[in-house]
Amino acid sequence: MSGEFELGRTLRPRTKVLPEQARAHNRSLVLQTLYRDRGQSRADLARATGLTRVTISDLVAELVAEGVIVELGQRDEARPGKPAVLLDMNAEYAQIVGLDLSEDAYFRGAVLDLHGTVLASRDVPLDGATGERAVTLVLELADALAADATAPLLGIGVGSPGIVDPTGVVVSAPNLGWSALELQQRVREHTGSAAYVGNDANVAVLAEYGFGQALGDMMLVKVGHGVGAGLLVGGALVYGSRFAAGEIGQVMVDSARGPYDGARSLEASLAVPQLRERLGHATSAGQDSEAVLADAGRRLAIVLAPIVGALNLAEVVLSGPEDLLGGALTDAAIATLRERTMAGFHTDVQLRMTALGRDIVVRGAGVMVLSGQLGVS
């Protein structure tokens, strides 16, 4: 059943493949179809997937025997013949543990069902822990949440700050004192469960795509202790040649338009601690706090404009404190983005806040597990 969360793989299979790949792919195709459109008959699945009825019957029998899908009963039909039996993913088949390591003050985790609903959650204070002590906190949190689960565990997903390669090695996470840390392997060995580790912004974009109804060509900008982005193109995550795609926080921004000439990187003006500090200084000086937020929004748009222009993205989603990112900051970012991209091609680009709130990384961690273990998202 287990697989890998593969580099550059389109998240949602839609077509048949070569014979040697067919069995695993077709299982994923059936499950993906049911996951996104619940309550379908075997005939419905055959039409939706393009697979033969014989193949569908065989795969459904296998998946029902494993407990992955269940029969709901007969469809009410006013037509001759035997009514079709409807199928659905089995909500009680398994649960998932998702961990969010992206905040500076605590680690957060949750137990999720197969549709991303948070069933239980825990926060663990970080208390300045770095290095091996921080790893120990991760493993202890995973243990505690696994004990909270009320169904077999499908796997554990982890969203980590820093640069993370596709094998779950944290190449560099300076805030946690991690370098070349084989976190995915450590979690697997410690818990005995399937585990998947990804960059927190990449994980967040998976949640937006899986549960937020985002489009397949989009960017999610995660603003917290730092600033990073996850990028989906053609429904596949973009990693980059050194797994650092989306590391936009250290991009230098022309500060001529803003009041903070010393703050040249995007992160220096947009990261939550720095932005709150600037707002505090503005309030103390009797200055307009909305001007500070608008300046941060303009800086963000200056960085985003060439990315939106090069990739013709349909939308940019912001994740972070809504009191900072909504309102004046978003308005200024949209206006600047449209000023700096070609009219007629990018004027309809959307920039919005995520609706997933603080659960976005833990839910995205769940998407990694679903994709790796069942081939669905």
N, C-alpha and C positions, 0 to 999 in steps of 0.2 A: 504493500500500500504506500509506503513512504517514498518520497522522491526528493528533489532539490528545488530550491527557489532559484531558477536559472537566470543567468545574466542575459538581458536583452530579449527574454521570451515574452511574447504577447500574452497578457494575463488571461484572456478569455478565449479558449479554443472555439472555432466556429466551423471548421471544415475537416474532411477526411484527409488521411495522410497515407504514406507508403505502407505496404503490408507488414514489414518488420516492426513498424511503430504503431500499428493499428490498435492492438488490444488496449494498451495503456491510454492512448489518445482517445479512443472511442469511449472508454469508461469516463474519462474527464469530460468529454463532450456531452454525454448523457447527464452526468451530475451537474455540469454547468447550466445546462438547459433547464433542469428542474430547480436549481438554486435560484435562478432569475425569474422563472415563470412556474410557480408551484401549482400542483394539482393538474397534471397532464396524464393522459392515457398512453399506453404503448404506441398506439397509432399516431397520437399527437407527437410523440418523441421521434418516431420514424420520419414524419413530415418535416419537423423542425431541424433535424440533424442531417437528413439525407441518407441515413443508414437504412439497411433493409429491415423488414419486420422480423426476420429470423435473427439477425444480429441484435436487434433491440430486445427481443424476447430472451435471448441468451444472457445478455448483459444485465437485464433487469432481474432475472432469476438469481444471478450471482450476487448482485447488490442487495437484494432482499434477504438472501441467505446470510449475508454478512451483517445485516442490520443497518446498513447505510441508508437505505430508502425503505419506505413502508407503503403499503396499500391503504388508501383512505376509504375505500368503498366504491360502490357503483355510481356512475354519473346518471343523473336524471335526464333521460332522453326520450323524446317523443318520436321514435323511429323504430322500424322493424329490427329484429335481431337482439342478441344479448347486449345489455348495456356495458359500456366500457368501464374498466376499473381504473380509478385515478390514483396517481402516485405522488409522493412527496419525499423530500429529504427527512430523515428521522431526527427530530430535534433532540432526542434523548440518546443518540448514538455516542456522542462524545462532547467534551468541553475543551476549552483552550485557555492557557494562561498567557496574558500579554503584559510585558514590562516596559515602562517608560523611564529611561535614565537621563532624560534631557534637561530636567530642572536643576537649578544650582543648590537648592536647599533640601531636596528629598528625592528618593526614588519612589515611583508609583507603580502599582500593578493591579490587575483585575482578572477575574475568571469570566470568560465569555461563553455564550452558547454559539452554535454554528452560524447564526445570523448576526453575530457581533453585538448582541445585547449584553450589557454588563450585569453579571449576576452577583458579584461580590468584589470588593476592592480593598486595598491596603496601601497606606503610605508609610515609608520608613525614613526618618530624618537622616540626612547625610552627615551632618555635624562635621563638615570639612574633611571627611574621609577621602583618601586617594589611594592609588596603587592597589595592593593586595587587600587592604581593608575594604575598599570599595567593592572589589570582586566578591568578598565574603558577604557583604550586604546584599548583593544581587542574588547569590545562591540561597541565602536565608529567606529572602522575599519569595523566590521561586518555590522553595519548599513549603512555605506557609500557605501560598495560594494553591498549590497542588493539593494540600490537605483540605482546603476549602471546597474543592471541586466535588460535585455530587454525581458525576458520571466519569467514565474512563477518559483519560487525558489524551487528546489528539496530538498535542505538542505545545511547545513554549516558544513564543515570539518575543524578541527584544529589540527595542529601538534605542540605540546608543548615540550619544554625541560623537563628533569627530568623523574621521575618514574610516569607512568600513568596507573591506573588499567583499566580493560575492561569496566567499567561503566563511564569512562571519568572523574574520580577523579584524580587530580594531587596530588599524594601522597607526592612528594617532588620535588621541583624545586628551589634549593638554590639561583641560580643567579637572580631569580625573586622574591625571598622571599615568595614563595608559599609552603604551607603545608596543606594537606588534603583539597584542594580547589576543590569544586564541579563545575568545569569549564563547563562541558558538560551541566549540569542542568542550570547553570547561563545563558549560551548562548541560550538555548532553551526557557527559561522563558523570557528573554529580547527581543528576536527576534520573537518569535512565530513560528519558523521554526524547523524542525528536525535538530539535531546537533550531531556531533560525534567528540570526542577528543581522540587523541592517542599520544604516544611518537613520537618525530620528526624523529628518526631513523627508527622506525617501519613504520611510514607513508611514509618515503622515499623509503623503500624497497617495499611497495605496488605500488608506482609509477613506480619503475623499473620493477616490475612484470607486471603491467597493461599496461604500455606504452613503456617500454624499451626492450621488448622481452627477459627478463631474464628467467632463468630456475626456476623450482619449488623447487630446493634444492640449496639455495644460501644465501650469507650474504652480506649486504651492510654496509660499514663502513662510517659513517658521521663524517667528521672532520671540526670543526668550533671553537666556543668558548670552546667547550669540545670535547670529542671523545666518540661516542656511536655506536652501531650497531643494525641493524634489521636482523632477521633471519627467513628464510622461509624453512620449511622442509615438503615435500609432498604437496606443495602448500598451507600450512597453517602457519600463524604467530606463532612463539614460544614466549610465555610470561614469562615462568618460574613460580616457586611456589609463588614468591612474586612480580611478574610482573616486574622483573628487568633483564630479559634475555637481553644480548647485552650490559650491562653496563661494557664495557671492559676498560674504561679510567683509572680506578684506579688499574688495574692489575699491580703488581710489575714486572719490567723487569730487568734482569741481565744487569748491565751497564758496565761490564768488557770490552766489545768490543768497547765501544764508549768513546768519550772524555768528557762526562758530568757525572761524577760519582755521583753528587748530585741529578740528575734527575732520580729517580728510577721508577716512574709510567709511563705508556704509555702516559697518557695525558700531563704529565710534559714535554715531548719531542716532542709530535706530535700535540697537540692543536695549532690552528693557531697563537694566540698571542705569545705563548712560542716559536714556531718554527721560527716566524719572528724575535723575539728578538735574538735568537741564530744565525740566519743568519746575523743580524746586527753586532753582536759581532765578528763573523768570518770575515766579510768584513773589519771591523775596524782594526782587527789584521793582515790583509793580508793573511788570511787562505782561503782554498778552500771551497766555499759554497756548492759545490756538495757533499763534504764529510759529511757535516752536514745533508743534505737531505738523503744521503745513510744510515747514522746512524739511522735516524728516520724510514726509510724503514725497516731496519733490526729489530728494536725494534717492529715495527708493526707485522712483520712476526713471531717473537718469540711468540707473543700473539695469533696469528691466527693459527699457526701450529697445536696445539692440538685440536682446534675446527674443522679444516678441516679434520684432521685425524680421529676424533671420529665420525663425521657425513658424511664423504666422500662427501663433498660439491663439486659441479661442478665448481663454480666460486665465486669469491669475487669481489664486485664492490665498488669503492671508490667514495665518493661525497664530494666535497670541492674545494678550490682554485686549479685550474689546474697548475698554475705556481709553486705551492709547491708540489702537489701530483704526478704530471706526471714526466716523465724523470727519474732522478737518484733515487728518492725515490721509484717509482714503480719498476724499474729494480732491486734494492737491495732487495725489498720485495719479488719479484718473486723468485730470486735466493735463498734467505734464506728459503723461504717457501718450495721449492723443496728439499733443503738440509735436512730439518727437518721433512719431511714426507716420508712415505714408497714408494720407487720406484716401479713402476708397478701399483700402486693404486691411487697415487695422483700427479704423475709427469705431468699430463695433466691439472691440475687445472688452471683455467684462473683467472687473476687478472687484472682488467681494470678500467678506469674512466667511470663514467656514462656519457651518452650523453644528459641527461636532464637538466644539468646546474642548475641555481639558481631557476628554477621552480619546482624542484623535490619534495619539501615538499608540495607546494600548489596543485600540481597535485595528489600527494598521498592522500592528504586530500579529493580530489574529488573522488578517488577510494573508500574511506571509505563510502562516501555518496551513491555512486552508488551501492555498495555492500549491505549497510543497507536498502536502499529504494527500489531498483529494483532487487537485487540479482545478479548483474553482475559486472565483473571487467575486 
